[in-house]
Structure formats: structure tokens, C-alpha cells
Amino acid sequence: MIGTDGQNERITLTESNNIALPKSLSVLDSRLYLLDPKYDKLERFDLPNGDNSRLLMGNESELRTFTIYRKRPTPNHPCLSNNGGCQQLCLPAPGNSRVCACSVGHRVENEVQCVAYR
């Protein structure tokens, strides 16, 4: 790791951390995300020291790339309060509205309730 000015170079992650050949790297919110195809894994580390590692995906031989998304703040989201009135799932919809949904094996009834299929 180095600072944005190219100074303070230090080795943070090595093969002793089971990091052999990082193919993709990304930094977001003081965390380093890396894809290592030798070990077939996607892992996250806290910066600046590379501690608190967390395996996000492992034994995934088809991993080739990854994308990190940041949630947009939505202070007026209709699902934030009381799950939008939905019994199971609250999904955002256009116009700051919501649609209620149900888990597998259930269907929506009365727009907010979920009942099992018979």
C-alpha cells in the first residue's frame, strides 16, 4: 500500500494471507476488495493495515471480475418505516411508492398480506 502521494509504501497483504495473484482491486469506504483467481476467492480487508479480512466468496472458479455498488441514501423511502406496511417484502417502485411481495410459496393478497399457495 502507498499513500495517494506515492509515499509511505508498506506491504499489507502477502501470500502468507493467502493472497497470490490479485486480478481485480477496488477501494470503497476504507476497505480493499480483491479478486484472487489462484485461490478462487473475493475478499475484503480494512485499510490502512489490511486487517479484519472477510471472505465474501470462495471456491468460485468462474470468478473473473466484480463490481461494488454503494447504496444511495433514500431518507423518504416508503419501505423504511414499518416495512412499508407489507407483511413480508417491501420493494421500491417509481414515484416514491412501494409494492409488497411475498416469499416463495406465498402470494400477495389485499396488496399487503401474504398467503400460502394451496
GULUMLUM-870423 format. One line per field, with one value per atom (N, C-alpha, C, O): residue number from 1; atom name; x, y, z. Coordinates in nm, 2 decimals. Example, Ala and Ser with C-alpha at 12.3 -4.5 7.8 and 13.67 -1.06 7.14 Angstrom:
2
nr (1; 1; 1; 1; 2; 2; 2; 2)
atom (N; CA; C; O; N; CA; C; O)
X (1.32; 1.23; 1.32; 1.42; 1.28; 1.37; 1.29; 1.34)
Y (-0.57; -0.45; -0.33; -0.33; -0.22; -0.11; 0.00; 0.11)
Z (0.78; 0.78; 0.78; 0.85; 0.71; 0.71; 0.79; 0.80)
end
This chain:
118
nr (1; 1; 1; 1; 2; 2; 2; 2; 3; 3; 3; 3; 4; 4; 4; 4; 5; 5; 5; 5; 6; 6; 6; 6; 7; 7; 7; 7; 8; 8; 8; 8; 9; 9; 9; 9; 10; 10; 10; 10; 11; 11; 11; 11; 12; 12; 12; 12; 13; 13; 13; 13; 14; 14; 14; 14; 15; 15; 15; 15; 16; 16; 16; 16; 17; 17; 17; 17; 18; 18; 18; 18; 19; 19; 19; 19; 20; 20; 20; 20; 21; 21; 21; 21; 22; 22; 22; 22; 23; 23; 23; 23; 24; 24; 24; 24; 25; 25; 25; 25; 26; 26; 26; 26; 27; 27; 27; 27; 28; 28; 28; 28; 29; 29; 29; 29; 30; 30; 30; 30; 31; 31; 31; 31; 32; 32; 32; 32; 33; 33; 33; 33; 34; 34; 34; 34; 35; 35; 35; 35; 36; 36; 36; 36; 37; 37; 37; 37; 38; 38; 38; 38; 39; 39; 39; 39; 40; 40; 40; 40; 41; 41; 41; 41; 42; 42; 42; 42; 43; 43; 43; 43; 44; 44; 44; 44; 45; 45; 45; 45; 46; 46; 46; 46; 47; 47; 47; 47; 48; 48; 48; 48; 49; 49; 49; 49; 50; 50; 50; 50; 51; 51; 51; 51; 52; 52; 52; 52; 53; 53; 53; 53; 54; 54; 54; 54; 55; 55; 55; 55; 56; 56; 56; 56; 57; 57; 57; 57; 58; 58; 58; 58; 59; 59; 59; 59; 60; 60; 60; 60; 61; 61; 61; 61; 62; 62; 62; 62; 63; 63; 63; 63; 64; 64; 64; 64; 65; 65; 65; 65; 66; 66; 66; 66; 67; 67; 67; 67; 68; 68; 68; 68; 69; 69; 69; 69; 70; 70; 70; 70; 71; 71; 71; 71; 72; 72; 72; 72; 73; 73; 73; 73; 74; 74; 74; 74; 75; 75; 75; 75; 76; 76; 76; 76; 77; 77; 77; 77; 78; 78; 78; 78; 79; 79; 79; 79; 80; 80; 80; 80; 81; 81; 81; 81; 82; 82; 82; 82; 83; 83; 83; 83; 84; 84; 84; 84; 85; 85; 85; 85; 86; 86; 86; 86; 87; 87; 87; 87; 88; 88; 88; 88; 89; 89; 89; 89; 90; 90; 90; 90; 91; 91; 91; 91; 92; 92; 92; 92; 93; 93; 93; 93; 94; 94; 94; 94; 95; 95; 95; 95; 96; 96; 96; 96; 97; 97; 97; 97; 98; 98; 98; 98; 99; 99; 99; 99; 100; 100; 100; 100; 101; 101; 101; 101; 102; 102; 102; 102; 103; 103; 103; 103; 104; 104; 104; 104; 105; 105; 105; 105; 106; 106; 106; 106; 107; 107; 107; 107; 108; 108; 108; 108; 109; 109; 109; 109; 110; 110; 110; 110; 111; 111; 111; 111; 112; 112; 112; 112; 113; 113; 113; 113; 114; 114; 114; 114; 115; 115; 115; 115; 116; 116; 116; 116; 117; 117; 117; 117; 118; 118; 118; 118)
atom (N; CA; C; O; N; CA; C; O; N; CA; C; O; N; CA; C; O; N; CA; C; O; N; CA; C; O; N; CA; C; O; N; CA; C; O; N; CA; C; O; N; CA; C; O; N; CA; C; O; N; CA; C; O; N; CA; C; O; N; CA; C; O; N; CA; C; O; N; CA; C; O; N; CA; C; O; N; CA; C; O; N; CA; C; O; N; CA; C; O; N; CA; C; O; N; CA; C; O; N; CA; C; O; N; CA; C; O; N; CA; C; O; N; CA; C; O; N; CA; C; O; N; CA; C; O; N; CA; C; O; N; CA; C; O; N; CA; C; O; N; CA; C; O; N; CA; C; O; N; CA; C; O; N; CA; C; O; N; CA; C; O; N; CA; C; O; N; CA; C; O; N; CA; C; O; N; CA; C; O; N; CA; C; O; N; CA; C; O; N; CA; C; O; N; CA; C; O; N; CA; C; O; N; CA; C; O; N; CA; C; O; N; CA; C; O; N; CA; C; O; N; CA; C; O; N; CA; C; O; N; CA; C; O; N; CA; C; O; N; CA; C; O; N; CA; C; O; N; CA; C; O; N; CA; C; O; N; CA; C; O; N; CA; C; O; N; CA; C; O; N; CA; C; O; N; CA; C; O; N; CA; C; O; N; CA; C; O; N; CA; C; O; N; CA; C; O; N; CA; C; O; N; CA; C; O; N; CA; C; O; N; CA; C; O; N; CA; C; O; N; CA; C; O; N; CA; C; O; N; CA; C; O; N; CA; C; O; N; CA; C; O; N; CA; C; O; N; CA; C; O; N; CA; C; O; N; CA; C; O; N; CA; C; O; N; CA; C; O; N; CA; C; O; N; CA; C; O; N; CA; C; O; N; CA; C; O; N; CA; C; O; N; CA; C; O; N; CA; C; O; N; CA; C; O; N; CA; C; O; N; CA; C; O; N; CA; C; O; N; CA; C; O; N; CA; C; O; N; CA; C; O; N; CA; C; O; N; CA; C; O; N; CA; C; O; N; CA; C; O; N; CA; C; O; N; CA; C; O; N; CA; C; O; N; CA; C; O; N; CA; C; O; N; CA; C; O; N; CA; C; O; N; CA; C; O; N; CA; C; O; N; CA; C; O; N; CA; C; O; N; CA; C; O; N; CA; C; O; N; CA; C; O; N; CA; C; O; N; CA; C; O; N; CA; C; O; N; CA; C; O)
X (0.08; 0.00; 0.09; 0.20; 0.04; 0.11; 0.01; -0.11; 0.05; -0.04; -0.07; 0.00; -0.17; -0.20; -0.09; -0.09; 0.00; 0.12; 0.24; 0.34; 0.22; 0.33; 0.42; 0.52; 0.40; 0.48; 0.43; 0.32; 0.50; 0.46; 0.43; 0.33; 0.52; 0.50; 0.51; 0.60; 0.42; 0.43; 0.36; 0.26; 0.40; 0.34; 0.23; 0.25; 0.11; -0.01; -0.05; -0.08; -0.07; -0.11; -0.01; 0.05; 0.01; 0.11; 0.06; -0.06; 0.14; 0.09; 0.07; 0.00; 0.13; 0.10; -0.04; -0.10; -0.11; -0.25; -0.34; -0.46; -0.27; -0.33; -0.38; -0.48; -0.29; -0.32; -0.20; -0.09; -0.23; -0.12; -0.12; -0.01; -0.23; -0.23; -0.36; -0.44; -0.37; -0.49; -0.51; -0.42; -0.63; -0.66; -0.73; -0.71; -0.83; -0.91; -0.90; -0.91; -0.89; -0.88; -0.98; -1.00; -1.04; -1.12; -1.11; -1.10; -1.12; -1.12; -1.25; -1.29; -1.33; -1.45; -1.47; -1.46; -1.49; -1.52; -1.41; -1.44; -1.28; -1.17; -1.16; -1.12; -1.21; -1.19; -1.13; -1.17; -1.05; -0.99; -1.06; -1.07; -1.11; -1.17; -1.08; -1.03; -1.06; -0.97; -1.02; -1.08; -1.00; -1.03; -0.90; -0.81; -0.89; -0.77; -0.80; -0.85; -0.78; -0.81; -0.73; -0.78; -0.61; -0.54; -0.61; -0.61; -0.67; -0.74; -0.89; -0.97; -0.93; -1.08; -1.16; -1.26; -1.12; -1.20; -1.21; -1.13; -1.31; -1.33; -1.32; -1.40; -1.23; -1.21; -1.21; -1.18; -1.24; -1.24; -1.15; -1.15; -1.08; -0.99; -1.01; -1.04; -0.99; -1.00; -0.86; -0.76; -0.87; -0.75; -0.73; -0.83; -0.61; -0.49; -0.40; -0.30; -0.43; -0.34; -0.37; -0.29; -0.48; -0.52; -0.57; -0.56; -0.62; -0.68; -0.83; -0.89; -0.88; -1.03; -1.07; -1.17; -1.00; -1.03; -1.16; -1.20; -1.24; -1.37; -1.38; -1.37; -1.39; -1.41; -1.56; -1.65; -1.57; -1.71; -1.75; -1.87; -1.66; -1.69; -1.57; -1.46; -1.58; -1.47; -1.51; -1.62; -1.40; -1.42; -1.51; -1.59; -1.49; -1.57; -1.47; -1.42; -1.45; -1.35; -1.39; -1.31; -1.52; -1.56; -1.55; -1.58; -1.50; -1.48; -1.38; -1.27; -1.42; -1.34; -1.33; -1.23; -1.44; -1.44; -1.55; -1.63; -1.56; -1.66; -1.69; -1.61; -1.81; -1.85; -1.90; -1.98; -1.87; -1.91; -2.01; -1.98; -2.12; -2.22; -2.24; -2.23; -2.26; -2.29; -2.44; -2.49; -2.51; -2.65; -2.66; -2.58; -2.76; -2.79; -2.87; -2.97; -2.84; -2.93; -3.07; -3.09; -3.17; -3.31; -3.39; -3.45; -3.38; -3.44; -3.59; -3.65; -3.66; -3.80; -3.85; -3.96; -3.77; -3.81; -3.93; -3.93; -4.03; -4.16; -4.14; -4.22; -4.03; -4.02; -3.94; -3.93; -3.89; -3.81; -3.89; -3.84; -4.01; -4.10; -4.20; -4.28; -4.19; -4.29; -4.29; -4.40; -4.18; -4.17; -4.27; -4.32; -4.30; -4.40; -4.54; -4.62; -4.57; -4.70; -4.71; -4.82; -4.60; -4.61; -4.58; -4.50; -4.65; -4.63; -4.49; -4.43; -4.44; -4.31; -4.21; -4.12; -4.22; -4.12; -4.18; -4.29; -4.10; -4.14; -4.04; -3.92; -4.09; -4.00; -4.03; -4.14; -3.92; -3.94; -4.00; -3.98; -4.08; -4.15; -4.13; -4.10; -4.16; -4.15; -4.24; -4.34; -4.20; -4.28; -4.28; -4.37; -4.17; -4.15; -4.26; -4.31; -4.31; -4.41; -4.35; -4.22; -4.43; -4.38; -4.47; -4.59; -4.42; -4.51; -4.47; -4.35; -4.57; -4.55; -4.53; -4.60; -4.45; -4.42; -4.41; -4.41; -4.41; -4.41; -4.30; -4.25; -4.26; -4.15; -4.21; -4.33; -4.12; -4.15; -4.26; -4.25; -4.36; -4.47; -4.58; -4.68; -4.57; -4.68; -4.72; -4.64; -4.84; -4.88; -4.94; -4.98; -4.94; -4.99; -5.14; -5.20; -5.20; -5.35; -5.37; -5.31; -5.47; -5.51; -5.39; -5.38; -5.30; -5.19; -5.08; -4.97; -5.10; -5.00; -4.99; -4.88; -5.09; -5.08; -5.03; -5.04; -4.97; -4.92; -4.99; -5.01; -5.03; -5.10; -5.03; -4.98; -5.03; -4.96; -5.05; -5.17; -4.98; -5.05; -5.10; -5.03; -5.21; -5.27; -5.26; -5.31)
Y (-0.12; 0.00; 0.12; 0.12; 0.23; 0.36; 0.47; 0.45; 0.58; 0.70; 0.75; 0.71; 0.84; 0.90; 0.98; 1.01; 1.02; 1.10; 1.01; 1.06; 0.88; 0.78; 0.76; 0.69; 0.82; 0.80; 0.69; 0.64; 0.66; 0.57; 0.43; 0.37; 0.38; 0.24; 0.14; 0.15; 0.04; -0.07; -0.19; -0.17; -0.31; -0.43; -0.47; -0.48; -0.48; -0.51; -0.65; -0.72; -0.70; -0.83; -0.91; -0.86; -1.04; -1.12; -1.26; -1.29; -1.35; -1.49; -1.55; -1.65; -1.50; -1.55; -1.53; -1.60; -1.43; -1.40; -1.48; -1.46; -1.58; -1.65; -1.56; -1.57; -1.46; -1.36; -1.39; -1.36; -1.45; -1.49; -1.39; -1.34; -1.37; -1.30; -1.22; -1.26; -1.11; -1.04; -0.99; -0.92; -1.01; -0.97; -0.84; -0.76; -0.82; -0.70; -0.65; -0.72; -0.52; -0.45; -0.33; -0.27; -0.30; -0.18; -0.13; -0.21; 0.00; 0.06; 0.14; 0.22; 0.11; 0.18; 0.19; 0.09; 0.31; 0.33; 0.27; 0.20; 0.30; 0.25; 0.10; 0.04; 0.03; -0.11; -0.15; -0.09; -0.25; -0.30; -0.43; -0.52; -0.44; -0.56; -0.61; -0.54; -0.75; -0.80; -0.94; -1.01; -0.97; -1.09; -1.17; -1.11; -1.29; -1.37; -1.50; -1.59; -1.51; -1.63; -1.75; -1.87; -1.74; -1.85; -1.93; -2.05; -1.85; -1.91; -1.91; -1.94; -1.87; -1.86; -1.79; -1.85; -1.67; -1.60; -1.45; -1.39; -1.39; -1.25; -1.22; -1.27; -1.12; -1.10; -0.95; -0.87; -0.91; -0.77; -0.75; -0.84; -0.64; -0.61; -0.46; -0.38; -0.43; -0.30; -0.23; -0.29; -0.10; -0.03; 0.07; 0.10; 0.11; 0.10; -0.02; -0.04; -0.11; -0.21; -0.35; -0.44; -0.36; -0.49; -0.59; -0.71; -0.55; -0.64; -0.66; -0.61; -0.74; -0.78; -0.83; -0.78; -0.93; -0.98; -1.06; -1.11; -1.05; -1.12; -1.18; -1.11; -1.31; -1.38; -1.36; -1.40; -1.30; -1.27; -1.38; -1.42; -1.44; -1.56; -1.64; -1.59; -1.77; -1.87; -1.99; -2.02; -2.06; -2.17; -2.15; -2.23; -2.03; -1.99; -1.98; -1.87; -2.09; -2.09; -2.01; -1.98; -1.97; -1.89; -1.74; -1.66; -1.70; -1.55; -1.49; -1.54; -1.39; -1.32; -1.17; -1.10; -1.11; -0.97; -0.94; -1.04; -0.83; -0.79; -0.64; -0.57; -0.61; -0.47; -0.44; -0.52; -0.32; -0.28; -0.17; -0.07; -0.18; -0.07; -0.01; -0.08; 0.12; 0.19; 0.22; 0.27; 0.19; 0.23; 0.38; 0.45; 0.43; 0.57; 0.60; 0.52; 0.71; 0.74; 0.78; 0.86; 0.72; 0.75; 0.77; 0.68; 0.89; 0.92; 0.91; 0.89; 0.93; 0.92; 0.79; 0.79; 0.69; 0.56; 0.50; 0.49; 0.46; 0.41; 0.28; 0.25; 0.21; 0.08; 0.09; 0.00; 0.21; 0.23; 0.22; 0.18; 0.27; 0.27; 0.16; 0.14; 0.07; -0.04; -0.13; -0.18; -0.15; -0.23; -0.19; -0.27; -0.06; -0.01; -0.06; -0.05; -0.12; -0.18; -0.32; -0.39; -0.37; -0.50; -0.61; -0.59; -0.72; -0.83; -0.90; -0.93; -0.92; -0.99; -0.90; -0.85; -0.87; -0.79; -0.66; -0.65; -0.56; -0.43; -0.39; -0.39; -0.36; -0.33; -0.19; -0.15; -0.11; 0.03; 0.03; -0.06; 0.13; 0.14; 0.29; 0.37; 0.32; 0.46; 0.55; 0.51; 0.68; 0.78; 0.77; 0.81; 0.72; 0.71; 0.63; 0.65; 0.52; 0.43; 0.30; 0.28; 0.20; 0.07; -0.04; -0.01; -0.16; -0.27; -0.38; -0.41; -0.45; -0.56; -0.69; -0.71; -0.77; -0.90; -1.01; -0.97; -1.13; -1.24; -1.34; -1.34; -1.42; -1.52; -1.63; -1.64; -1.72; -1.84; -1.92; -1.94; -1.96; -2.04; -1.96; -2.02; -1.83; -1.74; -1.64; -1.62; -1.59; -1.49; -1.37; -1.38; -1.25; -1.13; -1.13; -1.17; -1.09; -1.08; -0.94; -0.91; -0.87; -0.74; -0.64; -0.55; -0.65; -0.57; -0.57; -0.53; -0.62; -0.62; -0.75; -0.78; -0.84; -0.96; -1.07; -1.07; -1.18; -1.29; -1.42; -1.44; -1.50; -1.63; -1.74; -1.71; -1.85; -1.97; -2.02; -2.02; -2.06; -2.13; -2.26; -2.33; -2.31; -2.43; -2.53; -2.65)
Z (0.00; 0.00; 0.00; 0.06; -0.06; -0.06; -0.05; -0.08; 0.00; 0.01; -0.13; -0.23; -0.14; -0.27; -0.33; -0.45; -0.25; -0.30; -0.33; -0.37; -0.32; -0.36; -0.24; -0.26; -0.13; -0.01; 0.08; 0.06; 0.19; 0.29; 0.24; 0.27; 0.15; 0.10; 0.21; 0.29; 0.21; 0.30; 0.24; 0.16; 0.28; 0.23; 0.33; 0.45; 0.28; 0.37; 0.35; 0.45; 0.23; 0.21; 0.13; 0.03; 0.17; 0.10; 0.08; 0.12; 0.03; 0.02; 0.15; 0.16; 0.26; 0.39; 0.43; 0.52; 0.36; 0.38; 0.28; 0.26; 0.21; 0.10; -0.01; -0.07; -0.04; -0.15; -0.25; -0.21; -0.36; -0.45; -0.57; -0.61; -0.64; -0.77; -0.78; -0.86; -0.71; -0.72; -0.86; -0.92; -0.91; -1.05; -1.05; -1.14; -0.96; -0.96; -0.82; -0.72; -0.81; -0.68; -0.68; -0.79; -0.57; -0.56; -0.41; -0.32; -0.40; -0.26; -0.25; -0.34; -0.14; -0.11; 0.04; 0.11; 0.09; 0.23; 0.32; 0.41; 0.29; 0.37; 0.37; 0.47; 0.27; 0.26; 0.12; 0.02; 0.12; 0.00; -0.04; 0.05; -0.16; -0.21; -0.32; -0.40; -0.32; -0.42; -0.46; -0.39; -0.59; -0.65; -0.68; -0.75; -0.63; -0.64; -0.71; -0.65; -0.84; -0.92; -0.88; -0.90; -0.82; -0.78; -0.67; -0.67; -0.57; -0.46; -0.48; -0.39; -0.60; -0.64; -0.53; -0.48; -0.50; -0.39; -0.41; -0.49; -0.35; -0.34; -0.19; -0.11; -0.15; -0.01; 0.01; -0.08; 0.14; 0.18; 0.30; 0.39; 0.30; 0.41; 0.45; 0.37; 0.58; 0.63; 0.60; 0.62; 0.56; 0.54; 0.66; 0.73; 0.69; 0.61; 0.63; 0.56; 0.73; 0.77; 0.71; 0.72; 0.64; 0.58; 0.68; 0.66; 0.79; 0.89; 0.88; 0.78; 0.96; 0.96; 0.82; 0.77; 0.78; 0.65; 0.65; 0.76; 0.54; 0.54; 0.40; 0.30; 0.39; 0.27; 0.22; 0.29; 0.11; 0.05; -0.04; -0.03; -0.11; -0.20; -0.20; -0.22; -0.19; -0.20; -0.28; -0.31; -0.33; -0.42; -0.54; -0.57; -0.60; -0.71; -0.83; -0.86; -0.90; -1.01; -1.13; -1.21; -1.14; -1.25; -1.23; -1.31; -1.11; -1.08; -1.18; -1.19; -1.24; -1.33; -1.30; -1.33; -1.25; -1.22; -1.11; -1.08; -1.06; -0.96; -0.97; -1.02; -0.93; -0.92; -0.79; -0.73; -0.73; -0.60; -0.61; -0.68; -0.55; -0.56; -0.42; -0.32; -0.42; -0.29; -0.29; -0.39; -0.18; -0.17; -0.17; -0.10; -0.24; -0.24; -0.12; -0.09; -0.05; 0.07; 0.02; -0.07; 0.08; 0.04; 0.17; 0.22; 0.23; 0.35; 0.35; 0.46; 0.24; 0.23; 0.16; 0.11; 0.17; 0.11; 0.18; 0.30; 0.11; 0.17; 0.25; 0.33; 0.22; 0.29; 0.43; 0.50; 0.46; 0.58; 0.70; 0.81; 0.70; 0.81; 0.81; 0.72; 0.91; 0.93; 0.80; 0.77; 0.74; 0.62; 0.51; 0.43; 0.51; 0.41; 0.43; 0.34; 0.54; 0.57; 0.51; 0.52; 0.44; 0.38; 0.49; 0.58; 0.47; 0.56; 0.55; 0.65; 0.43; 0.41; 0.34; 0.41; 0.21; 0.14; 0.09; 0.04; 0.10; 0.05; -0.06; -0.03; -0.18; -0.29; -0.34; -0.35; -0.36; -0.41; -0.55; -0.63; -0.57; -0.70; -0.74; -0.66; -0.87; -0.92; -0.84; -0.78; -0.84; -0.77; -0.62; -0.55; -0.56; -0.42; -0.36; -0.24; -0.43; -0.38; -0.36; -0.37; -0.32; -0.29; -0.34; -0.36; -0.36; -0.40; -0.30; -0.27; -0.24; -0.15; -0.23; -0.33; -0.18; -0.24; -0.13; -0.01; -0.17; -0.08; -0.11; -0.22; -0.01; -0.03; -0.12; -0.14; -0.15; -0.24; -0.16; -0.04; -0.24; -0.18; -0.13; -0.08; -0.14; -0.10; -0.21; -0.30; -0.20; -0.29; -0.22; -0.10; -0.29; -0.23; -0.23; -0.33; -0.12; -0.11; -0.04; 0.06; -0.09; -0.04; -0.04; 0.04; -0.14; -0.17; -0.06; -0.09; 0.06; 0.16; 0.24; 0.29; 0.24; 0.31; 0.22; 0.10; 0.28; 0.21; 0.26; 0.38; 0.16; 0.20; 0.12; 0.01; 0.18; 0.11; 0.00; 0.00; -0.11; -0.22; -0.17; -0.08; -0.22; -0.18; -0.29; -0.27)
end
